[in-house]
Amino acid sequence: MTDEIPKLLKDLIHFDSHFRQNAVRFLGEIYVKNYDKITKDDKNKIIEGFLCRLDEKEDALEVKEKTVRELGKMSKYLSDEEINQIFRKIAVYIIDEKIQGKDIYVLCMKELLKGSTAEACNLI
């Protein structure tokens, strides 16, 4: 299943939002089910890809919602450093006055905190 990662990473930037949404779902499943088998490089690419889907340029709310849910499921597998990286990126969206729909970013932070270790929460 980990051999599907390169294709799914390409689908994360597909022009069709259904492709992006499915890629988020499948990459999240692969991350959780095959955590020990995925290379560090692929883990980083998945996280970066998910952060791009939370970007203000992503126009499909369904994709952002799916990304938030998958990050929540992945949170117990993320390192403290990765959680901190995600929080820093999301905090920028929340603070920026020009960005609308900030509730999705607050929800993402909440989902990450639910699955995070106490140490990760203290870092944040």
N, C-alpha and C positions, 0 to 999 in steps of 0.2 A: 504494500500500500504506500510505502514511503517513496516508491519510484514515481508516483503520481504528482509529487510536490512541484516539480518544475512546470508541468502543464497547468496546475491549479494556480501557481503564482502568476502565470501569464493571464489566466482568466480573471485574476483580481483587477487587472487594468483593462479588461474587455469593454467595448463601448456599450454592450447590453447589460443592464443592471441585473438581469436574472443570472447571467454568467457570474457576475461579481458576487452576488448573494450566495449562489451555490458554492463558489470557490471558498468563501468565508466559512460556510458550514462544513465543507469537507476538510479544509485545512485545520479547522478547530478540532474536528473529530480525530484526524490523524495525529495532531499534536498531543491530545490527551491519551489516546489508545496506544500510541507508539512512541511515547516520550523518550524512552531509553534507547530507541533505535534511530532516532533522528539526529543528524549531525548538528553541531552548534551553529554552523553556518546556515543550515536550513531553518533552524529555530529562529535565528535573527532575521532571516528573510521573511518568515511568516509574521513575526511581530511587526516588522517595518511595513509589510503589506497591509496589515490590519490598521496600523496607525494612519496609513494613507487613506484607508476607507473611512476613517473618522475625520479626515481633513474637511475643511469647509467647502472644498471644491466638489466633494461627493454630493451629487444632487439627489440621489435616491435614499429617502429616509429608511426604506426597508433594509438597505444594505448596511446603513449605520446601526440600525436596531439589531440586526443579526450579528454584526461585529461586536457590539456591546455584550450580547448574550454569550458569544463564544469566548470573549476575553474573560468573562466571569467564570466560565467553566474551566478555562485554562489557568486561572489565577493560582490555584494550589500547586501548579507545576512550574510557575514562573519564579525565577530567582528574585531576591530582594532588589538587585540592581535593575532587572528588567521591569519590575513593578514601578520602581522609582523613575525609570526612563519614560514609561507610559504616563505616569502621573504628571511629570514635567511637561510633556507634550500637551496633555489634555488641559492642564492648568492655563496654558497660553490661550487656548480657545475660550475658556471661561472668562478670563480677564479681558480679552479683546472686546471692546465695546461694539465693533462693527459686525461681529459674528452673531447670527441669530440662531435660535434653537439650542440654547445652552443646556437645556434640561437633559439632552441625550448624553452630554459630557459628564454632567453630575451623576447621572445614572451609571455611567461607565465606571466612575470612581467608586461608587457604592458597590457595584458588582465585584470590582477588584478587591476592595477591602474585605468583603465577606469571605473570600477564599484565601486571603493573605495570612501569613504568619504574624505573630505579635511583633517580631523584629522588623518586618517590612513595614508594618503600620507605624512603628516608632520612627523609622527613617523618614517616612512621609510627613 
